[in-house]
Structures are given as structure tokens and as C-alpha cells.
Amino acid sequence: MQRVLVTGGSRGIGAACVKRFSALGYKTAFIYKNSDISARELSDIYGAYAIKADISNPDEAKRAAQMAIDFLGGIDVLVNNAGIAQFKLFGDITDEDWDRMMSVNLSGVFYVTRALVGTMISQHSGRIINIGSMWGKCGSSCEVHYSASKAGIRGMTMALAKELGPSGITVNCIEPGVIDTDMNSELSDEEMVALCEQTPLCRIGKAEDVAHLSEFLASEKASFITGQVIGVDGGFAI
């Protein structure tokens, strides 16, 4: 039985991944920070192990990773999904805004991966799937700090793929486009319509669209795919 850990797993894309992997028979654990009710429901319905932790804190990330290893008996797949977003003019971004964005979106990926990679190296196999954003590729006005954090995930993915390849570990990055999740709840209906019109497939993405690609990258069918950055954006970032 494959063993998977999903960060930011209580809502949105993370929850879709938890549901998908659980349905496929994976032994599943997920990390969440605040959404206790959603986490409890996921755990009760899908049998996934919920771990409450703030992965922007290195000690918390290490603790949560060890809890996942202890519960699952090891880790075969890591989905680094946890992230935050914020809309602000560049000149209005405070030091605190910048630090929080980087600590969650980029440092959190580093902390959790660092805590788990030794287990994957020892078993000479593993899949690391990082969830970035199309804005890490093309940048978003009024989201400079968000775009920068997601661009960092691109670089981390490619560098880590080179380093871990000899250990039988693949590392890939998924870059979602506009997805119907809570992260985009601040957008008005008019803004969502405009984004839909800019998307060649003429629709907003679903969290399940990302979960399906995560499933593929975790499978043996993707055993010769590593260091890749794959858009799930309906063609938006072409």
C-alpha cells in the first residue's frame, strides 16, 4: 500500500488530493493549520490521519513530518500543497506580509521536504509533488510576493530533482491556474468572469483537476518524469 502525506490538506486542492488518494487505497495523512471542522470531516469520512501544525515553523514541520512517518510507517508520496495568497499593491506590501508569504509558501515546502527526504532516500524511492502557481511562471499584478514565492518553488523543484534523481526520487511541480477554491474567494464575480474569458478552455478549474495530475505523478506511469513544471491552467499561461 502506498503512503502519502498532503500539506494544506483540509480544504481546496489539498482536500481534493486527500480524497483522491484515499479513494485509490493510499494510506493517507494530511497536515492542516486552522480548519478543524473540515479536517475532522475528512478524517472521519476518508480515514485519513489529520495532523495540526504550522509548517512555516521548522520545529512544527519536523514534528508533523515525524508524526506522519510514525503513523504511515514511511512516506512514498509527498504533496506540498499548503499555501496562502494576498492581493496588495507592491508599495503596500509590508515586511510582515513578505515574511509570512515566504515562510508559508516557500520555507514550508523546504521544512517538510527536508524532514521527510531522508526516509525516501533510505528506501531509494519516492515522489515529491510541489503545488506552485501559474503566477510563478508569468507573474501577477498586485501579487508580487505571492508570485515570487511560487517562482521559488519552480527553482526548488528542478534543483531537487537533479539532486534526488540518483536516489530514485522524482520531484515535479504542478502550476494551477484559476481554481475554484477558497483562495480565490476574494475575487468578485466580474473578476472571475474576466479570468474565465482569458482562459482558452473558457472555464475555471476545479480542485479535482489538480488532484488527478497529482495522482498520475505519484504513479508508476510517471516513473521517468522528474524536474518538470506542468500547468493545470486551461491554457491561461501559454
C-alpha positions in Angstrom: 0.0 0.0 0.0 1.3 3.4 -1.0 1.7 6.1 1.7 1.0 9.7 1.0 1.3 13.0 3.0 -0.5 16.1 1.8 0.2 19.5 3.3 -2.6 22.0 3.5 -4.9 19.1 3.2 -8.1 20.2 4.9 -9.5 22.4 2.1 -9.4 23.2 -1.6 -6.7 21.4 -3.7 -5.2 19.7 -0.7 -8.6 18.2 0.3 -9.2 17.0 -3.2 -5.8 15.2 -3.1 -6.6 13.6 0.2 -10.0 12.4 -1.1 -8.4 11.1 -4.4 -5.5 9.3 -2.8 -7.7 7.8 -0.1 -10.2 6.5 -2.7 -7.3 4.9 -4.6 -6.4 2.9 -1.5 -3.4 5.0 -0.4 -2.7 5.2 3.3 -3.1 8.9 3.7 -2.1 11.6 6.2 -2.5 15.3 5.9 -1.3 18.5 7.7 -3.5 21.4 8.3 -3.3 24.6 10.3 -6.7 26.0 11.2 -9.7 24.2 9.6 -10.5 21.8 12.5 -14.1 21.0 11.3 -13.0 20.3 7.7 -10.1 18.2 8.9 -12.3 16.2 11.2 -14.8 15.5 8.5 -12.1 14.4 6.0 -10.6 12.1 8.7 -13.9 10.6 9.6 -15.1 10.0 6.0 -11.9 9.0 4.3 -9.9 7.5 7.1 -7.1 10.0 6.6 -4.8 10.9 9.6 -5.1 14.6 10.4 -2.1 16.4 11.8 -2.5 20.0 13.1 0.7 22.0 12.6 2.1 25.3 11.3 4.6 24.3 8.7 6.1 27.8 8.4 7.7 26.9 11.8 10.6 24.5 11.2 10.1 22.7 14.5 6.4 22.3 13.9 7.1 21.0 10.3 9.6 18.5 11.7 7.1 17.3 14.3 4.3 16.9 11.9 6.5 15.0 9.4 7.6 12.6 12.1 4.0 12.0 13.1 3.2 11.2 9.5 6.1 8.8 9.3 5.2 7.1 12.5 1.5 6.7 11.5 2.1 5.6 7.9 5.2 3.6 8.6 7.1 5.7 6.0 6.4 8.1 3.1 6.1 7.2 -0.6 4.5 10.4 -1.8 4.7 14.0 -0.5 2.3 16.6 -1.9 3.5 20.0 -0.8 0.3 22.0 -1.2 0.0 24.3 1.8 0.0 28.0 0.8 -1.5 31.4 1.3 -2.3 34.3 -1.1 -2.7 38.1 -0.7 -3.7 40.9 -3.0 -1.7 44.1 -2.4 -0.1 46.8 -4.4 3.7 46.3 -4.3 4.3 49.5 -2.4 1.8 48.4 0.3 3.4 45.0 1.0 4.9 45.2 4.5 7.9 43.3 5.8 5.5 41.1 7.7 3.4 40.4 4.6 6.6 39.4 2.7 8.0 37.2 5.5 4.7 35.4 6.1 4.2 34.7 2.4 7.7 33.3 2.0 7.6 31.4 5.3 4.4 29.5 4.4 4.7 29.1 0.6 8.4 28.5 0.2 10.0 27.8 3.5 7.2 25.4 4.5 7.9 23.3 1.4 11.6 23.3 2.4 11.0 22.4 6.0 8.6 19.5 5.3 10.6 18.1 2.5 13.8 18.3 4.5 12.2 16.4 7.3 10.9 13.6 5.0 13.6 13.2 2.3 15.9 11.0 4.4 13.1 8.4 4.6 12.7 8.4 0.9 16.5 8.2 0.3 16.8 5.2 2.6 14.1 3.3 0.7 15.5 4.5 -2.6 12.2 5.6 -3.9 9.7 8.4 -3.6 7.6 11.1 -5.3 7.6 14.7 -4.3 4.9 16.8 -5.9 5.0 20.6 -5.3 2.0 22.7 -5.9 3.1 26.0 -7.4 1.0 28.5 -9.4 0.9 29.8 -12.9 1.7 33.2 -11.4 5.1 31.7 -10.6 5.6 31.5 -14.3 4.1 34.7 -15.6 3.7 36.9 -12.5 0.5 38.6 -11.3 0.0 42.3 -10.7 -0.8 43.1 -7.1 0.6 39.7 -6.1 4.4 40.2 -6.3 5.2 38.4 -3.1 2.9 35.5 -3.9 4.3 35.3 -7.4 7.9 35.4 -6.1 7.2 32.6 -3.6 5.7 30.3 -6.3 8.6 31.1 -8.7 10.9 29.9 -5.9 9.0 26.5 -5.9 9.9 26.2 -9.6 13.6 26.5 -8.9 13.5 24.3 -5.8 11.7 21.6 -7.9 14.3 21.5 -10.7 17.3 21.6 -8.4 16.0 19.0 -6.0 15.1 16.7 -9.0 18.7 16.7 -10.0 20.0 16.0 -6.5 17.5 13.3 -5.6 17.3 11.5 -9.0 20.1 9.1 -8.2 18.2 8.0 -5.1 15.2 7.0 -7.2 13.1 10.0 -6.2 11.1 12.1 -8.6 10.3 15.8 -8.0 7.8 17.7 -10.0 5.8 20.8 -9.8 2.1 21.4 -10.7 1.2 25.0 -11.5 -2.6 25.5 -11.2 -4.4 28.4 -12.9 -7.6 29.9 -11.6 -9.1 27.2 -9.5 -12.5 27.4 -7.7 -11.2 27.3 -4.1 -11.4 29.5 -1.0 -8.1 31.1 -2.1 -9.9 32.9 -4.9 -13.0 33.8 -2.8 -11.9 37.4 -2.5 -12.4 37.8 -6.3 -15.7 39.4 -7.4 -18.0 37.6 -9.9 -16.9 40.1 -12.5 -13.2 39.3 -11.9 -13.9 35.6 -12.1 -15.8 36.0 -15.4 -12.9 38.0 -16.8 -10.4 35.4 -15.8 -12.6 32.7 -17.3 -12.7 34.6 -20.6 -8.9 34.8 -20.6 -8.7 31.1 -20.2 -8.5 29.2 -23.6 -10.7 26.4 -22.3 -13.2 29.0 -21.1 -13.8 27.7 -17.6 -12.5 28.0 -14.1 -10.5 24.9 -12.9 -11.6 22.5 -10.2 -9.5 21.2 -7.4 -10.0 17.8 -8.8 -8.2 18.8 -12.0 -5.1 19.2 -9.9 -5.7 16.1 -7.8 -5.9 13.9 -10.9 -2.5 15.1 -12.1 -1.1 14.6 -8.6 -2.4 11.0 -8.8 -0.6 10.5 -12.2 2.7 11.9 -11.0 2.6 9.7 -7.9 2.0 6.6 -10.0 4.4 4.2 -11.7 3.2 5.6 -15.0 5.3 8.8 -14.2 8.4 6.9 -13.1 10.6 8.6 -15.8 9.2 12.1 -15.3 11.1 14.4 -13.0 12.1 18.1 -12.7 9.1 19.1 -14.7 6.7 22.1 -14.2 3.3 21.2 -15.5 0.4 23.7 -15.8 -3.1 22.9 -14.9 -4.5 26.2 -16.0 -6.7 25.7 -19.0 -4.1 27.3 -21.2 -4.1 30.6 -19.4 -0.3 30.9 -19.0 0.5 30.0 -22.7 
